[in-house]
Amino acid sequence: MSYYVGLDVSLKTVFICIVNAKGKVVREDAVESKPEEISSYLKQTGYEITQIGLESGNLTHYLKKGLQKAGYDVVVMEARKMAAILATIINKTDKNDARGIAEALRVGHFR
């Protein structure tokens, strides 16, 4: 089964949401904003990750390169487009943003 990962990134913490191909949230957590921490977390879940998505921002290049080096397909989402999608979320939190990013990947809004 395909699994999609949404990352909501801040300077110290990354909120992670993993959804399956049917849109069910299978895992949510937070780790340090380091590619090796994110990669380690994803590997220990045992899920075969199809794509990882994150919004463009200060740490984007650093995280993208590190996660690609670990073998992941990483999609950077233009922040204004993603903001429009996330604006539909009633209770806007970092956790819900990560869910929205994962869902946007799953349904093909970004490739």
For each residue, the residues with C-beta under 8 A, 3 or more apart:
1: 20 21 48
2: 20 21 48 50 106
3: 18 19 20 21 26 47 48 49 50
4: 18 19 20 21 49 50 51 52 53 102 103 105 106
5: 16 17 18 42 49 51 52 53 102 105
6: 16 17 19 53 54 97 98 99 100 101 102 103 104 105
7: 14 15 16 38 52 53 54 63 98 101
8: 14 15 17 54 55 94 95 97 98 101
9: 14 33 54 55 57 59 60 63
10: 13 14 33 94
11: 33 58 59
12: 32 33
13: 10 30 31 32 33 94
14: 7 8 9 10 30 31 32 33 37 38 63
15: 7 8 28 29 30 94 95 97 98
16: 5 6 7 27 28 29 30 31 38 41 42 98
17: 5 6 8 25 27 28 95 98 99 101 102
18: 3 4 5 25 26 27 28 42 45 47 49 102
19: 3 4 6 23 24 25 26 99 102 103 106
20: 1 2 3 4 23 24 26
21: 1 2 3 4 106
22:
23: 19 20 103 106
24: 19 20
25: 17 18 19 28 99 102
26: 3 18 19 20 47
27: 16 17 18 45 47
28: 15 16 17 18 25 95 98 99
29: 15 16 41
30: 13 14 15 16 94
31: 13 14 16 34 37 38 40 41
32: 12 13 14 37
33: 9 10 11 12 13 14 37 59 63
34: 31 37 38 66
35: 38 39 62 63 65 66 67 69 70
36: 39 40 66 70
37: 14 31 32 33 34 40 41
38: 7 14 16 31 34 35 41 42 63 66 67
39: 35 36 42 43 66 67 70 72
40: 31 36 37 43 44
41: 16 29 31 37 38 44 45
42: 5 16 18 38 39 45 47 49 52 72
43: 39 40
44: 40 41
45: 18 27 41 42
46:
47: 3 18 26 27 42
48: 1 2 3
49: 3 4 5 18 42 52 72 73
50: 2 3 4 73
51: 4 5 72 73 74 75 105
52: 4 5 7 42 49 67 72 73 74 75 105
53: 4 5 6 7 74 75 76 77 101 102 104 105 110
54: 6 7 8 9 57 60 63 64 74 75 76 77 101
55: 8 9 60 76 77 78 79 82 101
56: 60 76 77 78 79
57: 9 54 60 79
58: 11
59: 9 11 33 62 63
60: 9 54 55 56 57 63 64 76
61: 64 65
62: 35 59 65 66
63: 7 9 14 33 35 38 54 59 60 66 67 74
64: 54 60 61 67 68 74 76
65: 35 61 62 68 69
66: 34 35 36 38 39 62 63 69 70
67: 35 38 39 52 63 64 70 72 74
68: 64 65 71 72 73 74
69: 35 65 66
70: 35 36 39 66 67
71: 68
72: 39 42 49 51 52 67 68
73: 49 50 51 52 68
74: 51 52 53 54 63 64 67 68
75: 51 52 53 54 105 110 111
76: 53 54 55 56 60 64
77: 53 54 55 56 81 82 101 104 110
78: 55 56 81 82
79: 55 56 57 82 83
80: 83 84
81: 77 78 84 85 109 110
82: 55 77 78 79 85 86 100 101 104
83: 79 80 86 87
84: 80 81 87
85: 81 82 88 100 104 109
86: 82 83 89 92 96 97 100 101
87: 83 84
88: 85
89: 86 92 96 97 100
90:
91: 96
92: 86 89 96 97
93: 96 97
94: 8 10 13 15 30 97 98
95: 8 15 17 28 98 99
96: 86 89 91 92 93 99 100
97: 6 8 15 86 89 92 93 94 100 101
98: 6 7 8 15 16 17 28 94 95 101 102
99: 6 17 19 25 28 95 96 102 103
100: 6 82 85 86 89 96 97 103 104
101: 6 7 8 17 53 54 55 77 82 86 97 98 104 105
102: 4 5 6 17 18 19 25 53 98 99 105 106
103: 4 6 19 23 99 100 106 107
104: 6 53 77 82 85 100 101 107 109 110
105: 4 5 6 51 52 53 75 101 102 108 109 110
106: 2 4 19 21 23 102 103
107: 103 104
108: 105 111
109: 81 85 104 105
110: 53 75 77 81 104 105
111: 75 108
